[in-house]
Structure formats: structure tokens, C-alpha cells
Amino acid sequence: MGPFDVNHPNSVMTTLWLLWAALIGGVVSFTAIVAFLVAGEVVVGLDLPPVVEYLPLGVLLVLGVIGYAVRLVILRRHLTPQGLRPEGYFAGHFALLIFLETAALFSLVVVLLTGQFWPATAATALSLALMLLNWPRRDAIQPQPMDSLLP
């Protein structure tokens, strides 16, 4: 087994946990930067239509639905009579996390453009909550036969 073996559950789960943490950490750190900039009034503050402030909630709804649908399609394609293949779990879960992170970062860009925290940060908080709820679980992947564990 090399540094990353897409067919080995341990390799898949370790990589997925690291990516999960990195994606959440990126959103949290960008949220802190945006909060610092807005508090210091170092934002663009464009005079945009009020609907732009609510746009992130719609983007989250659309990207969230697409993300869950993509994950479901990927998981179904990698489902075998023995269980879910590790590479399918990795691809499906990672795709969902990317869609949720995109919605969160979009809402923070809207905060920078408008200078208003509410309601755009609600979409960021909901995205983060969904990312946290979708913690990668080892029990979702089929167990490997003992032959593949031997050197």
C-alpha cells in the first residue's frame, strides 16, 4: 500500500478526515477574517439591491440539494452486494463537502460586498452545521477481506 490507496478503508478515511477538517477550518478562518474586516469597516459596502443580502440562502439551498443528489448518485454507483466501496464513499462525501463549502464562501463574499452580516452569515452557519453533521464515518465503508490486510 502506497501513501494513498483508494481501495483501502484506512487510507480513505484518514484522507477524508483531513480534508473534512481542512475545509471546515478554511471556512472558519475566512469567517474570522471577514468579521475582522467588517468590524474595522474595511469592506466595499456596495449599494446593492436588498435581494443580494438574501441570495446566499438561495445559493445554499440550491448547492445543498445538488450536493446531496451528487453524493447519492456517486454512492449508488459504488454500491456492491458486499457493501459500499471505499473510493465511492470518498468521492461522494468529498463532493458534498465541496458544494457546502462553496455556499459558505459565497455568503462570506456577499458579506464583504454589502458590509452586512445578516442574513448572509446565516447561510455560512448553516453550511458549517451541515459540514459538521456530515462527519466521515468508518462504518459506512465495507470491511476489507483479511487477505488484503496481509503484507
C-alpha positions as CSV (number, residue, x, y, z in Angstrom):
1,M,0.0,0.0,0.0
2,G,1.4,3.4,-1.0
3,P,0.7,6.8,0.6
4,F,-2.9,6.8,-0.6
5,D,-4.6,3.6,-1.6
6,V,-8.2,4.4,-2.8
7,N,-9.2,0.8,-2.1
8,H,-8.1,0.6,1.5
9,P,-10.6,2.0,4.1
10,N,-7.9,3.2,6.5
11,S,-6.3,5.3,3.8
12,V,-9.6,6.6,2.5
13,M,-10.9,7.6,6.0
14,T,-7.6,9.3,7.1
15,T,-7.6,11.4,3.9
16,L,-11.3,12.2,4.2
17,W,-11.0,13.2,7.8
18,L,-8.1,15.5,7.0
19,L,-9.9,17.1,4.0
20,W,-13.1,17.5,6.2
21,A,-11.1,19.3,8.9
22,A,-9.3,21.4,6.3
23,L,-12.5,22.5,4.6
24,I,-14.2,23.4,7.9
25,G,-11.0,25.2,9.1
26,G,-10.9,27.2,5.9
27,V,-14.5,28.4,6.3
28,V,-14.0,29.2,10.0
29,S,-10.7,31.2,9.3
30,F,-12.3,33.1,6.4
31,T,-15.3,33.9,8.6
32,A,-12.9,35.3,11.2
33,I,-11.1,37.4,8.6
34,V,-14.4,38.7,7.2
35,A,-15.6,39.5,10.8
36,F,-12.4,41.5,11.4
37,L,-12.8,43.4,8.2
38,V,-16.4,44.2,8.7
39,A,-15.8,45.3,12.3
40,G,-13.0,47.6,11.1
41,E,-15.2,48.9,8.3
42,V,-12.7,47.7,5.7
43,V,-15.3,46.4,3.3
44,V,-16.6,47.5,0.0
45,G,-20.2,48.2,1.2
46,L,-21.7,48.5,-2.3
47,D,-25.2,49.8,-2.6
48,L,-26.7,46.6,-4.0
49,P,-30.4,45.6,-4.2
50,P,-31.7,44.1,-0.9
51,V,-32.3,40.8,-2.6
52,V,-28.5,40.3,-2.8
53,E,-28.3,40.0,1.0
54,Y,-30.7,37.0,0.8
55,L,-29.0,35.4,-2.2
56,P,-26.6,33.3,-0.1
57,L,-29.6,31.4,1.5
58,G,-30.9,30.6,-2.0
59,V,-27.4,29.5,-3.1
60,L,-27.1,27.3,-0.1
61,L,-30.4,25.7,-0.8
62,V,-29.5,25.0,-4.5
63,L,-26.0,23.9,-3.8
64,G,-27.0,21.8,-0.8
65,V,-29.7,19.9,-2.8
66,I,-27.2,19.4,-5.7
67,G,-24.5,18.3,-3.3
68,Y,-26.7,15.7,-1.6
69,A,-28.0,14.5,-5.0
70,V,-24.5,14.1,-6.4
71,R,-23.4,12.2,-3.3
72,L,-26.4,9.9,-3.6
73,V,-25.6,9.2,-7.3
74,I,-21.9,8.5,-6.5
75,L,-22.8,6.3,-3.6
76,R,-25.2,4.2,-5.6
77,R,-22.7,3.7,-8.4
78,H,-20.2,2.3,-5.9
79,L,-22.6,0.1,-4.0
80,T,-21.8,-3.6,-4.4
81,P,-23.6,-6.7,-2.9
82,Q,-20.8,-6.7,-0.3
83,G,-21.3,-3.1,0.6
84,L,-20.0,0.4,-0.3
85,R,-16.6,0.6,-1.9
86,P,-14.2,3.0,-0.2
87,E,-13.5,5.1,-3.3
88,G,-17.2,5.7,-3.8
89,Y,-17.6,6.8,-0.2
90,F,-14.6,9.2,-0.6
91,A,-15.8,10.7,-3.8
92,G,-19.4,11.1,-2.7
93,H,-18.6,12.6,0.6
94,F,-15.9,14.9,-0.8
95,A,-18.3,16.2,-3.5
96,L,-20.9,17.1,-0.9
97,L,-18.4,18.9,1.3
98,I,-17.2,20.9,-1.7
99,F,-20.7,22.1,-2.6
100,L,-21.3,23.1,1.1
101,E,-18.1,25.0,1.3
102,T,-18.8,26.8,-1.9
103,A,-22.1,28.0,-0.5
104,A,-20.4,29.2,2.8
105,L,-17.6,31.1,1.0
106,F,-20.1,32.7,-1.4
107,S,-22.1,34.0,1.5
108,L,-18.9,35.5,3.1
109,V,-18.1,37.2,-0.2
110,V,-21.6,38.8,-0.1
111,V,-20.8,40.0,3.4
112,L,-17.7,41.7,2.1
113,L,-19.6,43.3,-0.8
114,T,-22.6,44.5,1.2
115,G,-21.0,45.1,4.6
116,Q,-24.0,43.4,6.3
117,F,-23.6,40.3,8.4
118,W,-27.2,39.3,8.4
119,P,-28.7,37.3,6.7
120,A,-25.6,36.1,4.7
121,T,-23.8,34.7,7.7
122,A,-26.9,32.5,8.4
123,A,-26.0,30.7,5.2
124,T,-22.4,30.3,6.4
125,A,-23.6,29.0,9.7
126,L,-26.0,26.5,8.1
127,S,-23.3,25.3,5.7
128,L,-20.9,24.8,8.6
129,A,-23.6,22.9,10.5
130,L,-24.2,20.6,7.6
131,M,-20.5,20.0,7.1
132,L,-20.1,19.1,10.8
133,L,-23.1,16.8,10.6
134,N,-21.6,15.0,7.7
135,W,-18.6,13.8,9.7
136,P,-17.0,10.9,7.7
137,R,-17.9,7.6,9.3
138,R,-15.8,4.5,9.0
139,D,-18.7,2.1,9.4
140,A,-20.2,3.3,6.1
141,I,-17.4,1.6,4.2
142,Q,-17.5,-2.2,3.6
143,P,-14.9,-4.1,5.6
144,Q,-11.9,-5.4,3.7
145,P,-11.3,-9.1,3.5
146,M,-8.4,-10.4,5.6
147,D,-6.3,-11.3,2.6
148,S,-6.0,-7.6,1.6
149,L,-4.7,-6.7,5.1
150,L,-1.7,-9.2,4.9
151,P,1.6,-7.9,3.5
